[in-house]
């Protein structure tokens, strides 16, 4: 998961920078490690407007991966709900996998209040079909483009 999340983050970074955004990564290199408890301070130090935390889901032991698979988006603060929803909507437009849902959840990164923060789970990496797609450049670009379009939709809707 670590490698694919890093790859997806780099693709999204490239797409955002082509649109004029200033983008920072908490892991500037694939080998970089930043403990979870240090990520908040790293994120806040960039003074961001939006934080996207890139992940891919797994199924807990004894759960059926044919039921628990697909994409989802997580938020904690109400101001981030719409961005999470718009990203999830764009996953729906670009993928035929199950919409696993939009969740308000008390996860560490989405609790960052200094920015609009969303944690995305584009696929379930434990599902063999979805894992294969996560390693396919076309699908990697579709994931990053879905997030980019969600951000653009959010900016258009809330820029005033």
Buried (B, 14 or more C-beta within 10 A) or exposed (E): BEEBBBBBBBBBBEBBEEEEBEBEBBBEEEEEEBEEEEBBEEBBEBEBEBBBBBBBBBBEEEEEBEEBBBBBBBBBBEEBBBBBBBBBBBBBEBBEBBBBEBBBEEBEBBEBEBBBBBBBBBBBBBBEEBBEBBEEEEBBBBBBBBBBBBBBBBBEEEEE
